[in-house]
Amino acid sequence: MQLREQIVEQRLRAWISGDPNGVRRAALALFLHRKDLSIEEIHEYLVRSYPVTYHGVGGMIGLVSSRIGILQGIRDEKKRCRIYRLKEKDVLCVKRILAS
C-alpha cells in the first residue's frame, strides 16, 4: 500500500470512528452508489434516516473533501452549486473500510 493510501485510510477510519449513529458511513456509501452529488441531494437522502441539518451535511462533506481528500468538488453553473464525486483512486479504499 502506498503512503498516500495509508494516510487516507488512517484518516478515514478515524473520521468514521467518531460516528455513533452511522450517518458518516451512510454518506460514504451514497457516493459508491451515485457518481455526482450536491450537498442538497446528500442532505435529502440522509435526513430521511438521520437527524442532520443542511449545514451539518455541508460541513461533513467539506471536511471529507478538504482534510481527507477523497472527494472532488466541481462547480455546477446550471444549479449554481458544487457537485462532489468520490475520486476513482479512493473507491477501493472506501469500499474496504465500509465492508469492515
Secondary structure, DSSP 8 states (H G I E B T S, - for coil): --HHHHHHHHHHHHHHHT-SSSHHHHHHHHHHH-SEEEHHHHHHHHTTTS---HHHHHHHHHHIIIII--EEEEEETTTTEEEEEE-GGGHHHHHHHHH-
